Amino acid sequence: MYLNLVTLDWGLLALVVVLVFLGVIFVYDASAVRADAVFGGKYYFLILQTIWALAGFVVLLLVSIVDYRYWVFLSRKLVLITFFLLILTLLPKVFPSMSFFIPKVNNSHRWIFLNPKPLPLIPILGRFGFQPSELAKISSVFYLSGVFFGKRKGWIFLKAMGVLLTLCGLVLLEPDFGTALILFLTGMVIFLTSGVSTRQIFLAVFGIGILGTFFIFSSPYRRERMLSYLAPRTEDSLSSRYQINQIMIALGSGGFWGVGLGQSRQKYGYIPEVNTDSIFAVIAEETGLIGSTFILVLFLALVLKGFSLSFKAEDPVAERLAAGIIAFISIQTVINFSGMTHLLPLTGVPLPLVSYGGSSLLVTMFSLGVLLNISRFALRSSLKVNGKRKSLI
């Protein structure tokens, strides 16, 4: 295996490079105030995001030379590892001592830290942690992309749905409603690409919709967030609508041209998670409608490129794999943008490739590396065994 620069999809790679580069710039821009106040240096998050971005490109290029079918062959093992790690994040609810490695962050046990306090910091990286829910995104795509060949299609569908719902359930228990929603909707896209009847998909969506509504209103925190989303915009800005009110102020302040790079006022402690989930608010405030539209166009081009590869793929596995990868990226992007513009409730979902965070960036870059491999090989040849298509898992 080697990297052939001639067959590399330069259009796809260029979109990724531009989005990651803009992400590094705006992570620094949005985080400089907080980094200086908390960590004693305004370049703290810039250095970390640059390291993750460079590591991400190394991962992307290495994965792009590995046959995409290899990951589907490994999917069962990856899903089992994901199950184990997700269960691990739930242990502090039963064994509080496990909170040493799996502390509660923003009222949720989503992170596993390798060097929590009081263990020493890793040079440059500081505290190193990762979110197993990020691994769930790509492992579920690999697993679901390898099914639906051969006989007993109904049984295979039920088994695949069981795996998907188990992953969603474990992520919900962290709790992380946004990522669970991404997992489920991505699975529905893969099922649709696999030829599952729209009736089955509709029934699954309807059933999960009812359960999801119950899940939202069964928790005081999620119920309050939903009610604050539905509340009138005239409500006191110091109420539960505080975050979305501040985001709306940022978007409105940006106007058409923006207030200028580095000139955001909302990044001075007004918007929570300003360099992660809410980074688009700073982009909109500083670059206005022009800059926001440019970011949207870049993501739209990436999504269209990904689904184009899925439609052109001759191998059904590649078709589903490409659709699943670009689906979870596009669904996560839509949820983030919709939360920022008050079309949906805020869910704490980062903007792919742009928001600060190593777990999200590395998983997304890994996934795009698989997409690059599909663009090199799956468009010209189809996988067949003895003249017949065969399941890979």
N, C-alpha and C positions, 0 to 999 in steps of 0.2 A: 504494500500500500504506500502511496506517495501522493503529494499534493501537486496536481497538475493545474498550473495557473491558467492554461488555455481553456479548460473545461469549467473553471470556476464561474459561478453565476455572479458576475460583477455588479449587476443591478441590485440584486438582493443584498450583497455584501456592502455596497455603498449606502443603502438605506440604513443598515444596522450601524455602520460607522458614524454616520451623521447623527442618528438618534442618541447613541452612546456618548458621542462628543458633546452634544448639547446637554445631555444629562449631567456630565461631569461639570460643565460650566455652571449650570443652574443649581446643582447640589452645593457647589461652593458659594454661589451668590446667596442662596436661601439660608445656608447654615452658618455663614461667617460670624454673625452676631452671637448665636447660641454657642458656637464652638469656642469663641473668645471668652465668653462669660463662664462656661462650664469647664472647658478643657485647657484654658489658658493660651490658646492659639487659634487664630481664625482659619488656619489651613488644615485643621484636624480632619474634618470630613472630606475635604478635597483630596488629601493624601490617600485616605482609605478608599474613596470611590475610584481614584485613579488606579490604585493597586487592583481592585476588583475588576475594573474595566480591562486592564492589561491581561489579567488572569483569564477573564472571560473570552478575550480574543484568542488566546492560546488554546483554550478549551474548544472554541468554535472551529478553529482551523484543524485541530487534531481530530475532532469528531467528524469533520467533513470528509475525511479520507477513510473512515470506517463504514463498511457496508451497513446501510440502514437496517437490513434484516437481522443483523447481529443483536441489536437492542431488543427486537421483538422476540428472538430466541431466549433472551435473558429476562423477559418481562415477568415471568412467574417469580423468579428469585427477587427481582426488584420490588414487586408488589409485597412479597413476604417481608422484606426488609422495611418497607414503608409501614406495613401493619405494625411491626415490632416497635419502630420509632414513634409512631403515633400513640400506641398504647403506653409507651414510656412517658410521653408528655402528660398522660392522665394520672400517673401514679401519685403525684403530690396530693391529689384529692383524697387518696386513701392512706398514703404514707407521707405525712408532712415533711419527714426528713429528706425526701427526694427533692424538695424545693431548693436544696443546695445547688444542684446541677440544673434544675428546671424551675427557676424562679417565676413568680407571677409578674408579668409585664403588661401594663395596661389592662388589668383585670383578666388576664388570660395566660394559661400555661402553653405557649406556642414555641418557646425557644429552649433548645438544649445547649448549655454552655460547657465547653471543655475546660475552661479555667475561670470558674466563678470566684467571687470574693470569698475568702482572702487569698486565694492562690495568686501567684505573680502574673503580671501582664505579659502577653506575648509581644516582643519588640515590634513596634510600628502598629500592629493590628490591635493591641490592647486586649479587650475581652473578646474571645472568639466563640460565637454561637451560630447556630443554624436552625432553620424552621423545617421540620419534617413535612409539613403541609406543602411546601414547595416541591419536594420530591414526589409527593402524591400526584401532582399535576402531570408530570412527564411519565411516571411509572404507569399511571392509569391509561394514558394515551398509548403507550407501548403495548400494554396488555390487550386493550380493546381492539387495537388495530390488527391483531393476529388471529382473531376469531372469525366465525361465520363462514368457513369453508367446510365442505363435506356434508354429512347427513346430520340428523337430529338438530336442526337449526333452532327449533323452539326451546329445547333443553339448553343449548349453548347460550341462547339469549338470556334465559333466566339465570344461568350461572354467571354470565358477564354482568348482568344487572345487579346480582347479589354482591359481586366484588365491588362494583362502583358504589352502591349504596352503603356498603360497610366502610369504605374509605370516607365517603361523605359524612357518615355518622360519627366516625372517630374525630374528624376535623371539627364537626359541630360541637362535640363535647369539650373541645379545648377552652373556650368556644371561639370559633372563627366562621361566622356565617358567610362572609364574602367569598372566602376560598372554597367553602363547601358548595356554594352556588356555582362558582366557576367550574368545579369538578363535574357537577351534575350536568350543566348545560353543554360542556365539552363532550361528555359521554353521549348526550342526545345527538350531537352533530355527527359523531362517529357512527352511531347506530343508523342514522338516516343515510349516511354514505354507504353503509354496509347492506342496504336493501331492506332493513327492518320496516314493517308497515307503519305508515303514519298513524294508524289507529292505535297501535301498541305504544308509540311514542307519545301520542296525545294522552292516553290513559296514564302513562308514567308521569308525565308533566303535571297532569291534573291531580293525581294522588299526592305527589311530592309537594305540590302547591298548597294543598290542604294541610299537610304535616308541617310545612314551612311556616304557614300562618300561625298554627298552634305554637310552634317553637318560638316565634317572635314574641307573641303575647303572653307566653308562659314565663318570660323572664322580665323582671322590672327594668333592667338596663336596656334590653332591646325594645321593650314596649315604650319606654320613654323616648328612645331615639326615633321610633316610628311615629309616635304622637307629635314629637317636635317637628318632624318632617311635614306632617299634615297641619300643623298649627299655623295661624295667620302670620304673615311676615311683619306685622306691626307689634308682635310680642316683644317684651323687654329683651334687649340684647344680652342681658346678663343671665338669662334663663337657659333652659336646655338647648335653645337654638343658637347659643353663643358662637359655636364654631362655624356653622353655615352662614350666620350673619356676617362674620368677619371675612369669610371667603367671598361673599357677595359684594362686600365693600371693596375687596381687592379687585375683583373682576370689573366692578363699576368704575373704579378709579383709573383703570388702565385705558378706558376709552378706545379710540381707534388706533392711536400710535403708541400708547403706553407712556409711563412716567419716565422711562429710561432705564438702561441696565444698571443694576446696583442701587436704584433709587426707591425700591419697595419700602413702604412704611409698615405693612402688615407683618413682615418678617421679624419685626422687633418685639417678638413675644406675644403678638396678638392672635396668630393662628397656630394651634397645636399641630405637631407633626409636620412642620412646614417644609422640611427637606425630604420627607418620605411620601406619605399619602396625599398631602396637600400641596405638593410642589407646583402643580399646574396653576394654582392661585397666584403664586409669585410670578410665574411666566406670563400669565395674562395681565397682571398688574404692570409689569415692567415693559412688555412688548406689545400690549394692547391686542386689538382684534387681528392686526396683521400677523404678529408673532404667533398668536394662538392658532390662527387658521393654518399657518405654515406647519406647525406641529401636527395638527389634525390631518393635513394633506400627506405628511410623511407616514403617519400610521395607516392612513387609507391606502397608500401605495404599497406598504408592506403587506397589508391584509389581502389586497387584490393579487399581489405577486404570489403569496402563499396558496390561495385558493386556485389560482391559475395553474400552479404546479400540480395541485391535486387533480384538477380536471384533465390535465395532459398526461398524467402518469398511466402507463400501460399495466403496471403491476397493481392489482387491487390493494395489496398491503401498503404500498407506497401511497396510493390514493387516500386511504383512510388515515395513514400516518401524517401526511401533509395536512389534511383537513383538520385532524385533531390538534396538531401543533399550532397551526395558525388560528384555530378556534379558541384555544385557551388564552392566547395572546390578545386576540381581538375582543373576546368577552371581558377579560380583565381591563382592557383599555376603555371599553364602553362603560363598564361599571364605575371606573375612576372618573372619567369625564362627566358621567351622569350625576355622580355624587357632588362633584365640584360645581356643577351648574344647577343643582337642586332638582334635577329630573328624577333622581332616585335618592333614598336616604343614604347618608354617609355609612360606608361599610368598612373602612380601614384597609382598602385594597390599594397597593402602590401602582404607580404608572410604569408599565414595563419599559426597561432599558433606560429610563430617565430618572426615576426616584432613587434615593439612596438606599443601599442594602445589598450585601454580598450574596445571600441565599437566592433572592429573586433574580438578580442579574446573572449569576452563574447558571441557574437552571434555564433561564430564557436563552442565554447564549448557547448552552448545550443543545437546546431544542432547535435553535436556528442552524446549528452545525449539522444536525440530522437533516434539516430541510435543504441545506446546501448539497449534502450527499445525494438526496433524492433528485435534485435538479441536475446532477451530473450523470446519474445512471438509470433512474427509474423511468425516464422519458423515452428510452430507446429499447428497453428489453423488459420482458415479463417473466416472472418466476413461475415455472411450471415443473411438476414432478411427474414423470411418465406421461406427459401430455395433458395432465390434469392439474388444476389448481389444488393446493393443499394448505391446510391450516398450519401456521408456524408455531402454535403453542398447544 
